[in-house]
Amino acid sequence: MLLSGCVLTVTATTAIVGVAAAAGAPATSSTRDGVRLEALVVDQEPNPLPAVTATVSGLPHKPLALQVRAAAAPHRQVVRRAAVKRPARSKPVRPSTTLHQAVARIPRYGAHRPTRWVLTSQYGHYGATDLGSGTVYISPSVPASRLDSVVRHEWAHVLQIRVYGSASATIAGLNAAFGGSGMTGLERAADCMAVQLGATWTNYTSCSSPAWQRAASRLLAGRRP
């Protein structure tokens, strides 16, 4: 993902559900300005349950092991805004309303099937996209000046997976089109797509290559490069 984002790939068959539900918890939703935002439900477990391990690669581009626990505890609380320490020199995202507005500003977002947007600081990155479910996780610590760019980069990942149909096909196809291995092609493509959607900040590439620009245009149009 570009903008201090990360892409979630799952190493266990049950981990997709666990990651998408944020530690096995269900989500409640609210709608503002035509944009759906999920509120996480966090389990309070006195006795930790066996964990499912997933792998996240993001910014900085280092694998990060996550422990995703199955939901079992009967007592739950809804978390609608994460408690984070404000950066000294940047204004963080205001939960809920600001994220709704940033998603609504994505060009042509309303022409597509919407996806789930979850505000959480769980993953330690600006943004993360689950390639299995298409769920996008945005951190409340994203500087306001970068929020639109981060949101558009993560939305690009959602469009990528819809073009190719599976995580493995997406990774293979974008490495072939944009070069690299692992998540490199996917991240470069998301940066290029985000730039065409109006992003002003990128992390993986400025996308000066005409070939990459053409490939990004095709992806935004729902076609493979």
N, C-alpha and C positions, 0 to 999 in steps of 0.2 A: 504494500500500500504505500502509498506515497507519504504524504504528509504525516510525518510522525505517526504512521498508521501501521497496522500489522494484519496479516492474514492468518486465520486459524485453520490448521489442517489437523485432522483427528487421526490418532494412531489406534483407536479401538472402535469397534462397531457401535458401541453404546455411547461413545463420547460426544457424538454430534448432538444428541438430545441434551446431554448434560451441559455442554458449553452453551448451546442456544438458550437453555433455560436458566443460565447463570447459577451455577452450583446446584443444579437440579431443581431450582425453584420455578414455579409458574410465574406468569407475568400478567398484570392488569394493564389496561390501556386507556388512554384518553386521547381526544382529538381536538386539535386547535388549528385553525387556518387550513383545514383539509389535510393535515399531516398527522399520522398516527405515531404516538410515542408510548413505549412500554415502560411500566414501572415494575421494578424487580421485587419479587417476594423472597425474602431471605429466611432460610430455615435456621432456627436456634436449636442446636443439637448439643445436649449435655455429654453424650458419648459419641465421638467421631465415628463415622461409618467408613468402610473401605472406599478408597478413592479411585476414580477413573482418571488416567493420565492422558492429557492432550498436549500437543506441541504448538506453540505460537511463535511465528517469526515476524519481527516487525522492527520498529525503530527504537534504538539502534538495531541493526539487522543481526540480532543474535537470538538463537533459539531459547525459548523460555518454557520451562516445564510448569504446567498448571495442574493443580489437584482439584478435580471437580467431584464433589460429593453428592451421592444420591440423596434425594429428599425423603425424610422419614419422620422428622420431629413434628408433632401436632401443633406446636406453637409457632406462629409466623408473624412477621411484621412487614409492612409495605415500606420500601425505601424509595422515596421519590426524589431525593437529592443526596448526593454523597458529601460527606464531610471532608473537605480537602483544605490544605494550607495554601493561601494565596501566594503566587510567585511574587517576589519583591518588585520586579519591574514589568510585569505583564498583567493585564486584566483577564482573569479567567472567565470561562463561559458561565453565564447565569443559567442554572438548570432549567429544564423543561421549556420555558417560553423561548429562550434564545435558540435552543436547538430546533424547535419547531419552525422558527422563522428562517433559520439557515437552510433547512431542508426545503422549505417552500420556495426559497430563492434559486434552487437548482433549475437551470434552464430545461424546459420540457419535462420536468418531473411528473407533472400531472398526466402526461401522455402515456406513461408506463404503469405497469402494475406496481403498487407501492410495496415497500419492504418494511420490516420492523426496525425501529431505531431505539436503542437502549442507552440511557445515560448512566455510565458507571465508571469508576476509577479502578476497577478490579484488575485490569490487564497491564497497567503501568505504561500505556502508550497513548498517543493522541486518539487513535482510532484503531478498530479491529473489525474485520469482516469474516464471518463464518462462511466458508465456501460451500458447506453442506446445506445450510438452511437459508443463506442470504441475509441473516440477521446482522445488523451493523451496531457496533458498540462505540460510543463516543465518550471521551473522558471530560468531566467538568473542568479539568485544569487546562484545556486547550486555550491559548491566548485568543482573545476576541479578534485580533487582526488576522489570525490564521484559520478561524473556524470554517469559513466558507470553503477555503481550499481543502481542508481536511475532509469535510463532508462530501465534497465533490470527488475527491480521490476514492473514498470508501464507496460511494455510489457507483463509481466506475468499476469497482470489483464486482458489484452486484450485476451490472450489465454484462461483464465478461462471462460470468458463470452462466448467465442466461443464453449467451451466444453459443457456448460450447456444450452446455448440458451437464458437465460433471467437473469436479475439481481436477482430476487427472488429465482430462482432455484440455482443460483451460491452461494448466501449467505447461503441458507439452506444446500446445499450439502457440502460446505467447512467447515461449523460449525460442521457438522456430522463427517467429516474426520479429521479435525484438532482441534476440540474442541472449546469451547467458544460460545459467542452469539454476535449478531449484526455483526460488521465487523471483529471480531477477527479471525475467521477461514480463511476468505478471505485474511487477511493481513499475517497471518502465512504462508499460502500456497504460497503467492507471494514471501515472503522472501526465502522460501525453493526452489522455482523454480528459483529465481534469483541467488541463490548460485550455483545451478547446471549449470547456464548459465555463471558463472564466477564472480559473484558479490563478492566484498571483504568487503563490509560494509552492515550491516542490522540493522533494528531498532526494529523489533518485536520478532525475534527469531534467534538463531544461527543454528537452525534446526539440532540438534544432534540426534533427534529421528529417528531410522531406519524406523519406520512405516511412519513417515512424509516424509522421503526421498523417500520411494517407492511411496507414493501418489503423490509427486511432479513429479516424473519421468513419471507417468501415465498421468498427466495433460499436461506435455510437449509433450507427444506423442499423444495428442488429445483424451485421454480417461479419463473417470471419475474414481476416486480412488475406 
